[in-house]
Amino acid sequence: MTQRHAGDWRPGASLETLQARARVLQGLRAFFEERGVLEVETPLLGASFGTDPSIEPLVSAFTGPGYPDSKRLFLQSSPEFFMKRLLAAGSGPIYQVCKAFRNGEAGKRHNPEFTLLEWYRPGFNANQLMDELAALVREVLGQPDLPVERLSYRSLFMQHLGLDPLEADALTLQAYARDHNLLGAEGLDLDRDGWLDLLMTSFIEPELGRDGLTFVVDYPASQASLARISARDPRVAHRFELYWKGLELANGFEELVDAEEQSERFEQENCRRFSAGQRPMPIDDALLSAMEHGLPPCSGVALGLDRLLMCQLGLDDIEEVVAFSLARL
């Protein structure tokens, strides 16, 4: 008989924390109802998955009527593609609260199953959506006067590392990591974006959002395959992330609406996946068809609700805000 430890069955989150989560959910629904944003639901399972090399899927399969040999399905890391299909069908502004899934991610800030709040605003640019996101986060945190700043990705690298992330090649970034004794860097074989991401998370992220909400804007175009490229500088895209107390809370874009360009970007990312020894992902033809039909100019953002709750309650482990984490399944 398997030996079990006392307490294995208990939830990680306290009753008070579960009650706080319920209040947050109630509050954000009121927030969007007041603004005329429609709540929607989309599938957690999909026949395709994003091509982003930094995200790996959890895979399932359906065997049954119509699929005697089974159909491979992917647990979605974001409801984005389905929500864009709704936008193309004329939904208007929409939001949803849903579970999302990522393989290979577990720790104090990550659980393979987590809760996202994602919403899309037709007619909004990135600045307008950042304003709305800041208003929501201030409301949830109960800090209406929390300062907000916007800093470019490039300026942060220049300030903290003395590197230009739009010009430095992979060897230069790798040398910086090793020269500054970044743990584990010696054995890594990353592409340019991989080194940028490692330097960002290791040296810059911990310093962000110390005194308020920090938006990082103008990410490299190579790290924003779903975002519109800046007309001012084609090396960057209209992508932003939100940080508070060194914790990434949200990721958003002014959305790319050109189906042909989106298809090319998916192919490029699959090539990167193949080169890195990762399995290329099936491309979402339904999304591309929806974009060809007409995705309205819009901006969208995904906010990690588990992490936001951690911030509200002053907790530093995601296990303390979810009922049953990976370790308690």
C-alpha atoms as one frame of an Amber mdcrd trajectory, in Angstrom:
protein
   0.000   0.000   0.000   1.296   3.490  -0.852   2.329   5.422   2.243   0.615
   8.811   2.469   1.583  11.750   4.634  -1.012  13.369   6.873  -2.489  16.474
   5.292  -1.815  15.551   1.630  -5.513  15.917   0.862  -5.801  19.461   2.191
  -5.899  22.511  -0.104  -2.901  24.791  -0.299  -4.995  27.952  -0.039  -6.643
  28.883   3.239 -10.378  29.505   3.470  -9.666  33.228   3.835  -7.636  33.165
   0.621 -10.362  31.306  -1.260 -12.839  33.928  -0.051 -10.491  36.688  -1.257
 -10.303  34.983  -4.671 -14.095  34.922  -4.855 -14.234  38.651  -4.062 -11.679
  39.407  -6.787 -13.719  37.462  -9.345 -16.885  39.262  -8.290 -15.145  42.628
  -8.509 -13.631  42.164 -11.934 -16.971  41.052 -13.365 -18.509  44.254 -12.044
 -15.557  46.189 -13.530 -16.209  44.855 -17.028 -19.992  45.009 -16.796 -19.736
  48.717 -15.995 -17.623  49.171 -19.140 -19.859  47.140 -21.427 -17.411  44.294
 -22.007 -19.085  40.946 -22.662 -18.040  37.841 -20.703 -17.463  34.804 -22.955
 -16.285  31.210 -22.678 -14.103  29.379 -25.198 -12.735  25.805 -25.294  -9.857
  24.708 -23.105  -8.998  22.064 -25.701  -7.930  22.969 -29.221  -6.761  21.201
 -32.358  -3.820  23.617 -32.598  -1.463  25.463 -30.302   0.638  28.597 -30.448
   4.063  28.381 -32.069   5.936  30.441 -29.441   9.184  28.513 -28.740   9.092
  29.565 -25.072   5.807  27.717 -24.412   5.314  23.950 -24.461   1.864  22.329
 -24.512   0.115  19.758 -22.405  -1.331  17.265 -24.875  -4.482  15.159 -24.718
  -6.508  13.117 -27.216 -10.124  12.317 -28.014 -11.132   8.831 -29.110 -14.755
   8.347 -30.046 -17.371   8.965 -32.744 -15.717  10.349 -35.850 -12.214   9.756
 -34.476 -11.693   6.005 -34.003  -7.907   6.445 -34.177  -8.078   9.442 -31.796
  -7.625  13.150 -32.417  -4.740  14.951 -30.780  -5.821  17.956 -28.729  -3.882
  20.643 -26.915  -4.793  22.192 -23.579  -4.670  25.895 -24.372  -2.035  28.210
 -22.893  -4.336  31.149 -23.640  -7.845  31.619 -25.037  -6.454  34.165 -27.503
  -7.046  32.386 -30.804 -10.640  31.453 -29.987 -11.367  34.961 -28.699 -10.006
  36.495 -31.898 -12.377  34.288 -33.860 -15.221  35.754 -31.791 -13.941  39.271
 -32.494 -13.855  38.542 -36.231 -17.470  37.316 -35.953 -18.523  40.689 -34.537
 -18.563  40.088 -30.774 -17.352  43.551 -29.820 -15.285  43.957 -26.611 -14.984
  40.653 -24.735 -13.307  39.131 -21.695 -13.094  35.787 -19.977 -11.730  34.124
 -16.872 -10.415  30.664 -17.650  -7.876  28.003 -16.868  -4.722  27.920 -18.981
  -1.975  25.313 -19.203   1.760  25.188 -19.833   4.031  22.184 -19.722   7.348
  22.254 -17.888   6.512  25.213 -15.639   6.225  24.666 -11.878   7.581  26.564
  -8.885   6.772  29.392  -6.493   5.469  31.566  -9.351   4.313  28.886 -11.789
   1.804  26.060 -11.840   1.116  24.052 -15.011  -2.582  24.907 -14.591  -3.311
  28.540 -13.779  -6.079  31.139 -14.054  -6.070  33.877 -16.691  -8.167  36.964
 -17.152  -7.959  37.887 -20.819  -9.763  40.689 -22.627  -9.873  42.433 -26.000
 -10.833  45.976 -26.869 -11.670  46.787 -30.519 -10.566  50.333 -31.299  -8.137
  50.549 -28.375  -4.427  51.146 -28.847  -1.851  49.800 -26.401  -1.815  52.990
 -24.326  -5.580  52.916 -23.826  -5.478  49.265 -22.792  -2.610  49.914 -20.367
  -4.708  52.648 -18.770  -7.617  50.235 -18.307  -5.338  47.483 -17.005  -3.793
  49.863 -14.465  -7.268  50.899 -13.300  -8.290  47.274 -12.775  -5.107  46.337
 -10.901  -5.310  49.410  -8.673  -8.897  48.474  -7.841  -8.023  44.858  -6.998
  -5.046  45.907  -4.885  -7.123  48.575  -3.126  -4.525  51.218  -3.997  -6.212
  53.812  -6.236  -3.190  56.142  -6.131  -0.552  53.522  -6.947   2.004  55.206
  -9.263   2.325  53.985 -12.839   5.376  54.238 -15.103   6.131  53.113 -18.652
   9.674  52.165 -19.606  10.944  50.809 -22.900  12.554  47.369 -23.088  15.595
  48.948 -24.715  16.054  51.634 -22.046  15.954  49.014 -19.284  18.720  46.951
 -20.891  20.817  50.063 -21.420  20.272  51.238 -17.844  20.791  47.954 -16.008
  23.172  46.022 -18.264  24.761  48.572 -20.577  23.607  46.464 -23.549  21.482
  47.429 -26.537  18.975  44.561 -26.900  18.074  45.646 -30.417  21.669  45.449
 -31.646  23.612  42.951 -29.491  24.085  39.504 -31.037  23.711  36.165 -29.256
  27.435  35.832 -28.540  27.560  39.236 -26.862  24.551  38.406 -24.695  25.986
  34.999 -23.836  29.306  36.566 -22.850  27.536  39.033 -20.555  25.680  36.220
 -18.802  28.858  34.245 -18.225  30.953  37.272 -17.234  28.370  38.124 -14.586
  28.243  34.587 -13.205  24.655  33.899 -14.157  23.881  30.544 -12.614  23.650
  27.789 -15.220  24.564  30.025 -18.170  27.762  28.092 -18.914  25.893  25.032
 -20.136  23.145  26.766 -22.104  22.838  26.889 -25.885  20.263  29.597 -26.608
  19.368  31.747 -29.567  19.423  35.533 -29.340  15.909  35.826 -27.932  16.628
  33.077 -25.441  19.594  35.010 -24.040  17.581  38.245 -23.974  14.826  36.530
 -22.010  17.299  35.003 -19.563  19.013  38.345 -18.936  15.666  40.086 -18.561
  14.330  37.634 -15.983  17.610  37.363 -14.080  18.858  40.948 -13.875  16.032
  43.347 -14.757  12.674  41.880 -13.684  13.543  41.796  -9.946  14.023  45.591
 -10.061  10.698  46.380 -11.746   7.616  47.694  -9.990   9.344  48.480  -6.698
   7.381  51.680  -6.048   4.329  51.178  -8.250   3.149  49.555 -11.444   5.774
  49.319 -14.181   4.817  48.780 -17.800   7.624  47.573 -20.038   6.857  48.600
 -23.624   8.305  48.243 -27.129   9.548  44.662 -26.976  11.755  43.342 -29.794
   9.626  42.383 -32.784  11.095  38.863 -32.671   9.430  38.400 -29.263   5.978
  39.531 -30.335   4.712  37.370 -33.182   1.084  38.284 -32.481   1.633  42.038
 -32.177   1.658  44.921 -34.632   5.106  46.221 -35.585   5.906  49.820 -34.681
   5.855  52.245 -37.608   8.385  54.370 -35.717  10.954  51.582 -35.320  10.393
  48.251 -37.127  12.775  46.528 -34.711  10.118  46.718 -31.994   6.460  45.775
 -31.648   3.460  47.147 -29.770   3.801  44.641 -26.931   3.789  45.467 -23.227
   4.163  43.633 -19.934   3.091  44.752 -16.463   5.213  44.266 -13.327   4.684
  44.886  -9.650   7.304  44.152  -6.995   9.409  42.191  -9.484   6.514  39.956
 -10.546   5.184  39.814 -14.104   1.409  40.168 -13.992   0.249  40.718 -17.575
   1.247  40.545 -21.225  -0.547  42.535 -23.935  -0.433  43.666 -27.552  -1.823
  45.915 -30.174  -2.921  42.917 -32.199  -1.649  41.998 -35.625  -4.685  41.775
 -37.945  -2.994  40.776 -41.235  -3.575  37.050 -41.879  -0.756  36.631 -44.397
   1.822  38.224 -42.121   0.543  36.195 -39.173   0.946  32.982 -41.166   4.528
  33.906 -42.044   5.328  34.599 -38.393   3.903  31.243 -37.314   6.112  29.530
 -39.890   9.173  31.448 -38.694   8.536  30.437 -35.093   8.078  26.814 -36.097
  11.442  26.995 -37.846  12.956  28.279 -34.602  11.304  25.434 -32.729  12.712
  22.887 -35.167  16.205  24.390 -34.959  16.071  24.178 -31.162  15.004  20.528
 -31.216  11.393  21.313 -30.283   8.373  19.871 -32.046   6.774  22.326 -34.497
   3.175  23.108 -33.620   0.161  22.764 -35.944  -0.853  26.183 -37.243  -4.350
  27.408 -36.436  -5.953  27.655 -39.867  -9.294  28.656 -38.328  -7.663  31.709
 -36.773  -6.072  32.667 -40.083  -9.430  32.280 -41.844 -11.038  34.519 -39.219
  -8.325  37.115 -39.770  -8.866  36.945 -43.519 -12.573  37.560 -42.913 -11.659
  40.616 -40.873 -10.206  40.935 -37.381 -10.986  44.492 -36.216  -8.103  46.691
 -35.074  -7.863  45.951 -31.369  -5.646  45.481 -28.354  -5.698  42.553 -25.955
  -4.093  41.541 -22.686  -3.767  38.424 -20.506  -3.498  38.923 -16.738  -2.430
  36.155 -14.351  -5.102  36.144 -11.646  -3.204  33.808  -9.330  -0.242  36.175
  -9.311  -2.462  39.218  -8.856  -4.013  37.538  -5.823  -0.519  36.844  -4.469
   0.177  40.579  -4.728  -3.093  41.540  -3.068  -2.506  39.228  -0.107   1.265
  39.666   0.211   2.016  35.983  -0.510   5.059  34.716  -2.374   4.082  31.166
  -3.382   1.381  30.362  -5.942   0.478  27.248  -3.945  -0.937  29.548  -1.273
  -3.546  31.037  -3.633  -4.775  27.960  -5.535  -6.805  25.219  -3.942  -4.760
  22.332  -5.311  -1.408  22.891  -7.010   0.568  20.283  -8.961   2.096  19.010
  -5.724  -1.375  18.299  -4.262  -3.015  16.533  -7.190
